[in-house]
Amino acid sequence: MSKAAEFSLYIRLVDYTILPGLKRDMGAGDQWLDIICKLLAADIIIFATPIWWGVASSLMQRAIKRLHTENDTLLETGISPFANKVGGIVITGAEDGAQHIIGNLLNFMSWNGLTIPPAPSLSWLGDPGETEKSAIEKKFNSGYTKTMAETMARNLVHIVRVLRKDPYKDKRELRADISAGAVGLRHKEE
């Protein structure tokens, strides 16, 4: 991936104050707007979360709830702010349940406009042990995990290239016969 990546930005949710709520800006002290602006500027968005008691972290769940505003845009206009962006997932932890979390996050991503390539996820499950960056990199740079990381990266970058050449079009003007809030092909009542 390093050859294909032009620029990478890691957003550690724990480093931000993300207030609870369902708006883009929940007021004084809320730093969600900083995060959403970075997400909307990205080509690839990777959700990364540890497994805690068989579920994604509470910070990941809070981010999903805050992303609800972007889903409202999709439902109101038929166009997602995340159209032409590609999604992937990284999961770590000492517990089983990665497939369940991957399924939930991919469902959320796809219904919110992100394009999902084949093999869009990577999970490393095992004793957390060392938490230093070098120890974590060593775990991800060996064996099956390294192969899956390379496959995931290659697939994410490939879909970005495809979407750059042939992006999803903004066809709001062609959707006049579809009622606001409709998902699928429910037509307006006459």
C-alpha positions in Angstrom: 0.0 0.0 0.0 2.9 2.4 0.7 3.5 2.7 -3.1 -0.1 3.5 -3.8 -0.8 5.8 -0.8 -0.4 9.5 -1.5 -1.3 10.6 2.0 -2.6 8.9 5.1 -4.2 10.5 8.1 -5.1 8.5 11.3 -7.9 9.9 13.3 -7.8 8.5 16.8 -11.3 9.2 18.2 -9.9 9.1 21.7 -7.9 12.2 21.0 -11.1 14.2 20.3 -14.1 15.4 22.3 -17.0 13.8 20.5 -20.2 14.9 22.3 -23.3 12.6 22.1 -26.0 13.6 19.7 -27.2 13.4 16.1 -26.1 16.7 14.7 -22.9 17.7 12.9 -22.2 20.3 15.6 -23.4 19.7 19.1 -22.1 23.0 20.3 -19.3 24.2 22.6 -16.5 21.7 23.0 -17.6 19.3 20.3 -14.8 18.4 17.9 -16.9 16.2 15.6 -16.9 18.8 12.8 -13.1 18.5 12.6 -13.4 14.7 12.1 -16.3 14.8 9.6 -14.5 17.3 7.4 -11.4 15.0 7.3 -13.6 12.0 6.5 -15.4 13.9 3.7 -12.0 14.9 2.2 -10.7 11.3 2.1 -10.9 8.8 -0.7 -10.6 5.8 1.6 -12.2 5.5 5.0 -11.1 2.7 7.3 -13.0 2.1 10.5 -10.6 0.6 13.1 -11.9 -0.7 16.4 -10.9 -3.1 19.2 -13.4 -5.8 20.3 -14.7 -5.2 23.8 -17.0 -7.9 25.1 -17.8 -9.0 21.6 -18.8 -5.6 20.2 -17.0 -2.6 18.7 -15.7 0.1 21.0 -18.1 2.7 22.4 -16.2 5.4 20.6 -16.8 3.6 17.3 -20.5 3.4 18.2 -20.5 7.1 19.0 -18.9 7.9 15.6 -21.6 5.8 13.9 -24.3 7.8 15.7 -22.8 11.1 14.7 -22.5 9.9 11.1 -26.3 9.7 11.2 -26.5 13.3 10.0 -24.7 12.2 6.7 -27.3 9.4 6.4 -30.1 12.0 6.6 -28.5 13.8 3.6 -28.6 10.5 1.7 -32.3 9.9 2.6 -33.3 13.5 1.8 -31.5 13.8 -1.5 -30.7 10.3 -2.7 -27.0 11.3 -2.9 -24.6 10.3 -0.1 -21.8 12.7 1.0 -19.7 9.5 1.0 -20.4 8.6 -2.7 -17.1 7.8 -4.5 -15.4 7.0 -1.3 -14.2 3.5 -0.4 -14.6 1.8 3.0 -12.7 -0.8 4.9 -12.3 -2.2 8.4 -9.6 -3.2 10.8 -10.4 -5.1 14.0 -8.1 -6.0 16.9 -8.7 -7.7 20.2 -8.5 -10.7 22.4 -12.0 -11.9 21.8 -14.0 -13.6 19.1 -16.7 -11.7 17.3 -14.8 -10.0 14.4 -17.2 -11.3 11.7 -20.2 -9.9 13.6 -18.6 -6.5 13.9 -17.4 -6.5 10.3 -20.9 -7.3 9.2 -22.5 -4.5 11.2 -19.9 -1.9 10.1 -20.0 -3.0 6.4 -23.8 -2.7 6.4 -23.5 0.8 7.9 -20.9 1.8 5.4 -22.7 0.5 2.4 -26.0 2.0 3.3 -24.3 5.3 3.9 -22.8 5.5 0.4 -19.3 4.1 0.8 -18.2 1.6 -1.9 -17.1 -1.7 -0.4 -14.5 -3.8 -2.4 -13.9 -7.5 -2.0 -12.0 -8.5 1.1 -12.4 -5.1 2.7 -11.5 -6.1 6.3 -8.6 -7.2 8.4 -8.7 -8.6 11.9 -6.0 -9.6 14.3 -7.3 -11.5 17.3 -5.0 -12.6 20.1 -3.5 -11.6 23.4 -3.0 -7.8 23.2 0.3 -8.1 25.0 2.5 -5.2 24.1 0.8 -2.0 23.0 3.8 -0.2 21.6 3.4 0.8 18.0 6.5 -1.3 17.0 5.0 -4.4 18.6 1.6 -3.8 16.9 3.3 -3.3 13.5 5.2 -6.6 14.0 1.9 -8.4 14.6 0.4 -7.0 11.4 3.6 -7.6 9.3 3.7 -11.4 9.6 2.0 -14.4 8.0 -1.7 -14.4 7.2 -2.3 -11.0 8.7 0.2 -9.4 6.4 -1.2 -11.1 3.4 -4.7 -10.0 4.3 -3.5 -6.4 4.9 -1.9 -6.3 1.5 -5.0 -7.8 -0.2 -7.3 -5.3 1.6 -5.0 -2.3 0.7 -4.8 -3.4 -3.0 -8.6 -3.8 -3.2 -9.3 -0.4 -1.6 -6.8 1.4 -3.8 -8.1 -0.4 -6.9 -11.7 0.7 -6.3 -10.5 4.3 -5.7 -8.9 4.3 -9.1 -12.1 2.9 -10.7 -14.2 5.5 -9.0 -11.9 8.3 -10.1 -12.2 7.2 -13.7 -16.0 6.6 -13.5 -17.5 8.2 -10.4 -21.1 7.8 -9.3 -22.9 10.7 -10.8 -25.1 13.3 -8.9 -28.4 12.6 -10.5 -30.7 14.6 -8.2 -32.4 16.2 -11.2 -33.3 12.7 -12.6 -34.8 11.6 -9.3 -37.8 13.9 -9.3 -40.2 10.9 -9.3 -38.7 9.4 -6.1 -40.1 10.7 -2.9 -37.7 12.3 -0.4 -36.5 9.8 2.2 -37.1 6.8 -0.1 -34.5 4.1 -0.2 -34.8 2.0 -3.3 -37.4 2.7 -5.9 -40.5 3.7 -4.0 -42.2 6.3 -6.3 -44.2 9.4 -5.2 -47.9 8.9 -4.8 -49.9 10.7 -7.4 
